Amino acid sequence: MGAAAAAERDAVDAFNELRAMLESGDLRAAEPDSSAELGWRVNAWVKRGILLGFRLGALTEMSAGSYVDKHTYPARVFTVKDGVRIVPGGSSVRSGAYLAKGVVCMPPMYVNVGAYVDEGTMVDSHALVGSCAQIGKRVHLSAAAQIGGVLEPVNASPVIIEDDVLVGGNTGVYEGTIVRKGAVLAAGTILTRGTPVYDVVNDTVLRATAEQPLIIPAGAVVVPGSRAITKGKTTGLSVYTPILVKYRDEKTELSLALEDLLR
Protein backbone atom coordinates (compact mmCIF):
# COMPACT_ATOMS: atom_id res chain seq x y z
CA MET A 1 0.00 0.00 0.00
CA GLY A 2 1.43 3.39 -1.02
CA ALA A 3 1.78 6.34 1.30
CA ALA A 4 -1.20 8.16 -0.28
CA ALA A 5 -3.46 5.11 0.02
CA ALA A 6 -2.39 4.58 3.65
CA ALA A 7 -3.10 8.21 4.48
CA GLU A 8 -6.56 7.97 2.92
CA ARG A 9 -7.28 4.77 4.85
CA ASP A 10 -6.28 6.49 8.09
CA ALA A 11 -8.56 9.41 7.22
CA VAL A 12 -11.47 7.07 6.56
CA ASP A 13 -10.90 5.27 9.87
CA ALA A 14 -10.77 8.59 11.74
CA PHE A 15 -13.95 9.77 10.06
CA ASN A 16 -15.80 6.52 10.81
CA GLU A 17 -14.85 6.88 14.48
CA LEU A 18 -16.07 10.49 14.53
CA ARG A 19 -19.36 9.53 12.85
CA ALA A 20 -19.95 6.74 15.36
CA MET A 21 -19.33 9.12 18.27
CA LEU A 22 -21.80 11.63 16.80
CA GLU A 23 -24.45 8.92 16.51
CA SER A 24 -23.89 7.78 20.11
CA GLY A 25 -24.09 11.34 21.45
CA ASP A 26 -20.58 11.16 22.88
CA LEU A 27 -19.51 13.93 20.52
CA ARG A 28 -21.43 17.06 19.48
CA ALA A 29 -20.96 19.82 16.94
CA ALA A 30 -21.96 22.24 19.72
CA GLU A 31 -22.49 21.60 23.42
CA PRO A 32 -23.59 23.40 26.58
CA ASP A 33 -20.74 25.26 28.28
CA SER A 34 -21.48 27.39 31.34
CA SER A 35 -18.15 29.19 30.94
CA ALA A 36 -19.01 30.41 27.42
CA GLU A 37 -20.68 33.79 26.98
CA LEU A 38 -23.76 32.31 25.30
CA GLY A 39 -23.77 29.13 27.36
CA TRP A 40 -22.77 27.04 24.33
CA ARG A 41 -19.48 26.09 22.69
CA VAL A 42 -19.11 25.31 19.00
CA ASN A 43 -16.70 22.45 18.28
CA ALA A 44 -15.32 23.62 14.94
CA TRP A 45 -13.08 20.57 14.61
CA VAL A 46 -16.16 18.32 14.64
CA LYS A 47 -17.59 20.24 11.69
CA ARG A 48 -14.28 19.80 9.88
CA GLY A 49 -14.58 16.06 10.43
CA ILE A 50 -18.13 16.06 9.02
CA LEU A 51 -16.95 17.95 5.93
CA LEU A 52 -14.08 15.48 5.57
CA GLY A 53 -16.67 12.72 5.29
CA PHE A 54 -18.15 14.39 2.22
CA ARG A 55 -14.73 14.72 0.59
CA LEU A 56 -13.91 11.07 1.29
CA GLY A 57 -17.28 9.83 0.06
CA ALA A 58 -18.11 8.58 -3.40
CA LEU A 59 -21.60 8.52 -4.92
CA THR A 60 -23.22 5.14 -4.59
CA GLU A 61 -26.67 3.59 -4.88
CA MET A 62 -28.21 2.83 -1.51
CA SER A 63 -31.28 0.95 -0.29
CA ALA A 64 -31.67 -1.07 -3.49
CA GLY A 65 -31.18 1.98 -5.64
CA SER A 66 -33.91 4.07 -4.00
CA TYR A 67 -31.45 6.95 -3.55
CA VAL A 68 -27.89 7.98 -4.41
CA ASP A 69 -25.56 9.70 -1.92
CA LYS A 70 -21.99 9.73 -0.64
CA HIS A 71 -21.23 6.26 0.68
CA THR A 72 -19.87 7.81 3.89
CA TYR A 73 -23.37 9.04 4.82
CA PRO A 74 -25.94 6.25 4.54
CA ALA A 75 -29.30 6.52 6.28
CA ARG A 76 -29.32 5.42 9.92
CA VAL A 77 -30.99 2.16 10.86
CA PHE A 78 -32.64 1.95 14.29
CA THR A 79 -33.55 -1.00 16.49
CA VAL A 80 -35.87 -1.32 19.47
CA LYS A 81 -32.96 -0.95 21.91
CA ASP A 82 -32.33 2.58 20.57
CA GLY A 83 -35.64 3.62 22.12
CA VAL A 84 -36.48 5.90 19.17
CA ARG A 85 -39.97 5.72 17.67
CA ILE A 86 -39.91 5.91 13.87
CA VAL A 87 -43.49 5.93 12.58
CA PRO A 88 -43.73 4.49 9.05
CA GLY A 89 -44.27 6.85 6.14
CA GLY A 90 -41.05 8.09 4.58
CA SER A 91 -38.90 9.58 7.35
CA SER A 92 -35.10 9.52 7.19
CA VAL A 93 -32.24 10.16 9.58
CA ARG A 94 -28.77 10.55 8.11
CA SER A 95 -25.82 8.79 9.69
CA GLY A 96 -23.85 11.02 12.04
CA ALA A 97 -27.02 12.35 13.70
CA TYR A 98 -27.92 11.60 17.33
CA LEU A 99 -31.46 10.79 18.47
CA ALA A 100 -31.91 10.10 22.19
CA LYS A 101 -34.28 7.60 23.75
CA GLY A 102 -37.89 8.72 23.68
CA VAL A 103 -37.61 10.76 20.48
CA VAL A 104 -40.67 10.40 18.24
CA CYS A 105 -40.39 10.83 14.46
CA MET A 106 -43.67 11.41 12.61
CA PRO A 107 -43.54 10.88 8.85
CA PRO A 108 -42.23 12.31 6.70
CA MET A 109 -39.41 14.11 8.52
CA TYR A 110 -35.66 14.42 8.14
CA VAL A 111 -32.68 14.81 10.48
CA ASN A 112 -29.34 15.71 8.89
CA VAL A 113 -25.75 14.86 9.85
CA GLY A 114 -24.32 16.40 13.01
CA ALA A 115 -27.74 17.16 14.49
CA TYR A 116 -28.42 16.32 18.14
CA VAL A 117 -32.01 15.60 19.24
CA ASP A 118 -32.44 15.03 22.97
CA GLU A 119 -34.83 12.90 25.05
CA GLY A 120 -38.58 13.12 24.69
CA THR A 121 -38.58 15.39 21.65
CA MET A 122 -41.14 15.01 18.87
CA VAL A 123 -40.16 15.73 15.27
CA ASP A 124 -43.50 16.08 13.54
CA SER A 125 -44.54 15.55 9.93
CA HIS A 126 -42.59 17.46 7.25
CA ALA A 127 -40.24 18.88 9.89
CA LEU A 128 -36.52 19.32 9.18
CA VAL A 129 -33.63 19.26 11.64
CA GLY A 130 -30.69 20.70 9.69
CA SER A 131 -27.03 19.78 9.91
CA CYS A 132 -25.46 20.32 13.35
CA ALA A 133 -28.69 21.77 14.83
CA GLN A 134 -28.99 21.16 18.58
CA ILE A 135 -32.45 20.25 19.89
CA GLY A 136 -33.08 19.94 23.62
CA LYS A 137 -35.27 17.71 25.76
CA ARG A 138 -39.07 17.58 25.43
CA VAL A 139 -39.13 19.90 22.41
CA HIS A 140 -42.02 19.72 19.93
CA LEU A 141 -41.08 20.55 16.38
CA SER A 142 -44.56 20.88 14.90
CA ALA A 143 -45.59 19.98 11.37
CA ALA A 144 -43.45 21.61 8.67
CA ALA A 145 -41.13 23.30 11.17
CA GLN A 146 -37.74 24.04 9.62
CA ILE A 147 -34.61 24.13 11.79
CA GLY A 148 -31.80 25.38 9.59
CA GLY A 149 -28.44 23.69 9.37
CA VAL A 150 -24.90 24.98 9.04
CA LEU A 151 -21.58 23.33 8.22
CA GLU A 152 -19.57 26.24 6.83
CA PRO A 153 -17.93 28.37 7.99
CA VAL A 154 -16.89 25.79 10.57
CA ASN A 155 -16.90 28.28 13.45
CA ALA A 156 -20.47 29.45 12.72
CA SER A 157 -22.99 28.70 15.46
CA PRO A 158 -25.70 26.18 14.61
CA VAL A 159 -29.35 26.73 15.48
CA ILE A 160 -29.92 25.82 19.12
CA ILE A 161 -33.36 24.97 20.53
CA GLU A 162 -33.11 24.45 24.29
CA ASP A 163 -35.28 22.24 26.53
CA ASP A 164 -39.10 22.41 26.63
CA VAL A 165 -39.50 24.68 23.60
CA LEU A 166 -42.60 24.49 21.41
CA VAL A 167 -41.89 25.28 17.76
CA GLY A 168 -45.19 25.84 15.95
CA GLY A 169 -46.16 24.59 12.53
CA ASN A 170 -44.55 26.21 9.48
CA THR A 171 -42.05 27.96 11.72
CA GLY A 172 -38.49 28.52 10.50
CA VAL A 173 -35.44 29.03 12.73
CA TYR A 174 -32.23 29.76 10.87
CA GLU A 175 -28.69 31.21 10.90
CA GLY A 176 -27.52 30.30 14.38
CA THR A 177 -30.55 31.58 16.29
CA ILE A 178 -30.71 30.43 19.91
CA VAL A 179 -34.15 29.75 21.42
CA ARG A 180 -33.87 29.55 25.17
CA LYS A 181 -35.58 27.07 27.49
CA GLY A 182 -39.35 27.00 27.59
CA ALA A 183 -39.98 29.47 24.77
CA VAL A 184 -43.00 29.18 22.48
CA LEU A 185 -42.77 30.06 18.79
CA ALA A 186 -46.27 30.39 17.33
CA ALA A 187 -47.12 28.89 13.96
CA GLY A 188 -45.59 30.75 11.05
CA THR A 189 -42.85 32.52 13.01
CA ILE A 190 -39.60 33.06 11.06
CA LEU A 191 -36.35 33.82 12.89
CA THR A 192 -33.07 34.64 11.13
CA ARG A 193 -29.90 36.53 11.96
CA GLY A 194 -31.31 39.61 10.25
CA THR A 195 -34.75 39.44 11.88
CA PRO A 196 -35.48 42.03 14.62
CA VAL A 197 -37.89 40.73 17.27
CA TYR A 198 -40.04 43.35 19.00
CA ASP A 199 -40.38 42.62 22.71
CA VAL A 200 -43.55 44.49 23.69
CA VAL A 201 -43.31 43.24 27.27
CA ASN A 202 -40.00 45.01 27.92
CA ASP A 203 -40.37 47.68 25.21
CA THR A 204 -37.16 46.68 23.44
CA VAL A 205 -35.95 45.11 20.19
CA LEU A 206 -33.99 41.85 20.13
CA ARG A 207 -31.35 41.71 17.38
CA ALA A 208 -28.30 39.71 16.40
CA THR A 209 -24.99 41.53 16.61
CA ALA A 210 -21.58 40.99 15.03
CA GLU A 211 -20.61 39.00 18.12
CA GLN A 212 -23.72 36.95 18.79
CA PRO A 213 -26.78 35.52 17.03
CA LEU A 214 -30.42 36.36 17.61
CA ILE A 215 -31.43 35.03 21.04
CA ILE A 216 -35.03 34.38 22.10
CA PRO A 217 -35.28 34.61 25.92
CA ALA A 218 -36.40 31.75 28.15
CA GLY A 219 -40.16 31.44 28.40
CA ALA A 220 -40.84 33.97 25.65
CA VAL A 221 -43.97 33.63 23.51
CA VAL A 222 -43.26 34.87 19.98
CA VAL A 223 -45.90 35.32 17.27
CA PRO A 224 -45.78 36.54 13.66
CA GLY A 225 -46.53 40.23 13.24
CA SER A 226 -45.84 43.23 11.04
CA ARG A 227 -44.57 46.78 11.30
CA ALA A 228 -45.34 49.75 9.11
CA ILE A 229 -42.80 51.11 6.63
CA THR A 230 -42.46 54.82 7.39
CA LYS A 231 -39.81 55.89 4.87
CA GLY A 232 -40.14 56.73 1.20
CA LYS A 233 -43.18 56.27 -1.00
CA THR A 234 -44.45 53.25 0.90
CA THR A 235 -47.57 54.54 2.64
CA GLY A 236 -49.80 51.68 3.70
CA LEU A 237 -47.16 48.98 3.35
CA SER A 238 -45.75 46.85 6.15
CA VAL A 239 -43.06 44.21 6.57
CA TYR A 240 -43.03 40.98 8.53
CA THR A 241 -41.62 41.00 12.04
CA PRO A 242 -41.90 38.55 14.96
CA ILE A 243 -43.35 39.98 18.16
CA LEU A 244 -42.60 38.79 21.68
CA VAL A 245 -46.06 39.26 23.18
CA LYS A 246 -45.70 37.65 26.62
CA TYR A 247 -43.81 35.17 28.74
CA ARG A 248 -45.20 31.74 29.61
CA ASP A 249 -47.76 31.65 32.39
CA GLU A 250 -50.37 29.22 33.72
CA LYS A 251 -52.67 29.77 30.72
CA THR A 252 -49.83 29.02 28.34
CA GLU A 253 -49.03 25.85 30.27
CA LEU A 254 -52.65 24.70 30.04
CA SER A 255 -52.69 25.25 26.28
CA LEU A 256 -49.58 23.07 25.97
CA ALA A 257 -50.90 20.21 28.12
CA LEU A 258 -52.03 18.36 25.00
CA GLU A 259 -48.40 17.99 23.94
CA ASP A 260 -47.72 15.54 26.75
CA LEU A 261 -50.76 13.46 25.81
CA LEU A 262 -49.51 13.11 22.24
CA ARG A 263 -46.11 11.67 23.15
C-alpha positions in Angstrom: 0.0 0.0 0.0 1.4 3.4 -1.0 1.8 6.3 1.3 -1.2 8.2 -0.3 -3.5 5.1 0.0 -2.4 4.6 3.6 -3.1 8.2 4.5 -6.6 8.0 2.9 -7.3 4.8 4.8 -6.3 6.5 8.1 -8.6 9.4 7.2 -11.5 7.1 6.6 -10.9 5.3 9.9 -10.8 8.6 11.7 -14.0 9.8 10.1 -15.8 6.5 10.8 -14.9 6.9 14.5 -16.1 10.5 14.5 -19.4 9.5 12.9 -20.0 6.7 15.4 -19.3 9.1 18.3 -21.8 11.6 16.8 -24.4 8.9 16.5 -23.9 7.8 20.1 -24.1 11.3 21.4 -20.6 11.2 22.9 -19.5 13.9 20.5 -21.4 17.1 19.5 -21.0 19.8 16.9 -22.0 22.2 19.7 -22.5 21.6 23.4 -23.6 23.4 26.6 -20.7 25.3 28.3 -21.5 27.4 31.3 -18.1 29.2 30.9 -19.0 30.4 27.4 -20.7 33.8 27.0 -23.8 32.3 25.3 -23.8 29.1 27.4 -22.8 27.0 24.3 -19.5 26.1 22.7 -19.1 25.3 19.0 -16.7 22.5 18.3 -15.3 23.6 14.9 -13.1 20.6 14.6 -16.2 18.3 14.6 -17.6 20.2 11.7 -14.3 19.8 9.9 -14.6 16.1 10.4 -18.1 16.1 9.0 -16.9 17.9 5.9 -14.1 15.5 5.6 -16.7 12.7 5.3 -18.2 14.4 2.2 -14.7 14.7 0.6 -13.9 11.1 1.3 -17.3 9.8 0.1 -18.1 8.6 -3.4 -21.6 8.5 -4.9 -23.2 5.1 -4.6 -26.7 3.6 -4.9 -28.2 2.8 -1.5 -31.3 1.0 -0.3 -31.7 -1.1 -3.5 -31.2 2.0 -5.6 -33.9 4.1 -4.0 -31.4 7.0 -3.6 -27.9 8.0 -4.4 -25.6 9.7 -1.9 -22.0 9.7 -0.6 -21.2 6.3 0.7 -19.9 7.8 3.9 -23.4 9.0 4.8 -25.9 6.2 4.5 -29.3 6.5 6.3 -29.3 5.4 9.9 -31.0 2.2 10.9 -32.6 1.9 14.3 -33.6 -1.0 16.5 -35.9 -1.3 19.5 -33.0 -1.0 21.9 -32.3 2.6 20.6 -35.6 3.6 22.1 -36.5 5.9 19.2 -40.0 5.7 17.7 -39.9 5.9 13.9 -43.5 5.9 12.6 -43.7 4.5 9.0 -44.3 6.8 6.1 -41.0 8.1 4.6 -38.9 9.6 7.4 -35.1 9.5 7.2 -32.2 10.2 9.6 -28.8 10.6 8.1 -25.8 8.8 9.7 -23.9 11.0 12.0 -27.0 12.4 13.7 -27.9 11.6 17.3 -31.5 10.8 18.5 -31.9 10.1 22.2 -34.3 7.6 23.8 -37.9 8.7 23.7 -37.6 10.8 20.5 -40.7 10.4 18.2 -40.4 10.8 14.5 -43.7 11.4 12.6 -43.5 10.9 8.9 -42.2 12.3 6.7 -39.4 14.1 8.5 -35.7 14.4 8.1 -32.7 14.8 10.5 -29.3 15.7 8.9 -25.7 14.9 9.9 -24.3 16.4 13.0 -27.7 17.2 14.5 -28.4 16.3 18.1 -32.0 15.6 19.2 -32.4 15.0 23.0 -34.8 12.9 25.0 -38.6 13.1 24.7 -38.6 15.4 21.7 -41.1 15.0 18.9 -40.2 15.7 15.3 -43.5 16.1 13.5 -44.5 15.5 9.9 -42.6 17.5 7.3 -40.2 18.9 9.9 -36.5 19.3 9.2 -33.6 19.3 11.6 -30.7 20.7 9.7 -27.0 19.8 9.9 -25.5 20.3 13.4 -28.7 21.8 14.8 -29.0 21.2 18.6 -32.5 20.3 19.9 -33.1 19.9 23.6 -35.3 17.7 25.8 -39.1 17.6 25.4 -39.1 19.9 22.4 -42.0 19.7 19.9 -41.1 20.6 16.4 -44.6 20.9 14.9 -45.6 20.0 11.4 -43.5 21.6 8.7 -41.1 23.3 11.2 -37.7 24.0 9.6 -34.6 24.1 11.8 -31.8 25.4 9.6 -28.4 23.7 9.4 -24.9 25.0 9.0 -21.6 23.3 8.2 -19.6 26.2 6.8 -17.9 28.4 8.0 -16.9 25.8 10.6 -16.9 28.3 13.5 -20.5 29.4 12.7 -23.0 28.7 15.5 -25.7 26.2 14.6 -29.3 26.7 15.5 -29.9 25.8 19.1 -33.4 25.0 20.5 -33.1 24.5 24.3 -35.3 22.2 26.5 -39.1 22.4 26.6 -39.5 24.7 23.6 -42.6 24.5 21.4 -41.9 25.3 17.8 -45.2 25.8 15.9 -46.2 24.6 12.5 -44.6 26.2 9.5 -42.1 28.0 11.7 -38.5 28.5 10.5 -35.4 29.0 12.7 -32.2 29.8 10.9 -28.7 31.2 10.9 -27.5 30.3 14.4 -30.6 31.6 16.3 -30.7 30.4 19.9 -34.1 29.7 21.4 -33.9 29.5 25.2 -35.6 27.1 27.5 -39.4 27.0 27.6 -40.0 29.5 24.8 -43.0 29.2 22.5 -42.8 30.1 18.8 -46.3 30.4 17.3 -47.1 28.9 14.0 -45.6 30.8 11.0 -42.8 32.5 13.0 -39.6 33.1 11.1 -36.3 33.8 12.9 -33.1 34.6 11.1 -29.9 36.5 12.0 -31.3 39.6 10.2 -34.7 39.4 11.9 -35.5 42.0 14.6 -37.9 40.7 17.3 -40.0 43.3 19.0 -40.4 42.6 22.7 -43.5 44.5 23.7 -43.3 43.2 27.3 -40.0 45.0 27.9 -40.4 47.7 25.2 -37.2 46.7 23.4 -36.0 45.1 20.2 -34.0 41.8 20.1 -31.4 41.7 17.4 -28.3 39.7 16.4 -25.0 41.5 16.6 -21.6 41.0 15.0 -20.6 39.0 18.1 -23.7 37.0 18.8 -26.8 35.5 17.0 -30.4 36.4 17.6 -31.4 35.0 21.0 -35.0 34.4 22.1 -35.3 34.6 25.9 -36.4 31.8 28.1 -40.2 31.4 28.4 -40.8 34.0 25.7 -44.0 33.6 23.5 -43.3 34.9 20.0 -45.9 35.3 17.3 -45.8 36.5 13.7 -46.5 40.2 13.2 -45.8 43.2 11.0 -44.6 46.8 11.3 -45.3 49.7 9.1 -42.8 51.1 6.6 -42.5 54.8 7.4 -39.8 55.9 4.9 -40.1 56.7 1.2 -43.2 56.3 -1.0 -44.5 53.3 0.9 -47.6 54.5 2.6 -49.8 51.7 3.7 -47.2 49.0 3.3 -45.7 46.9 6.2 -43.1 44.2 6.6 -43.0 41.0 8.5 -41.6 41.0 12.0 -41.9 38.5 15.0 -43.4 40.0 18.2 -42.6 38.8 21.7 -46.1 39.3 23.2 -45.7 37.6 26.6 -43.8 35.2 28.7 -45.2 31.7 29.6 -47.8 31.7 32.4 -50.4 29.2 33.7 -52.7 29.8 30.7 -49.8 29.0 28.3 -49.0 25.9 30.3 -52.6 24.7 30.0 -52.7 25.3 26.3 -49.6 23.1 26.0 -50.9 20.2 28.1 -52.0 18.4 25.0 -48.4 18.0 23.9 -47.7 15.5 26.8 -50.8 13.5 25.8 -49.5 13.1 22.2 -46.1 11.7 23.1 
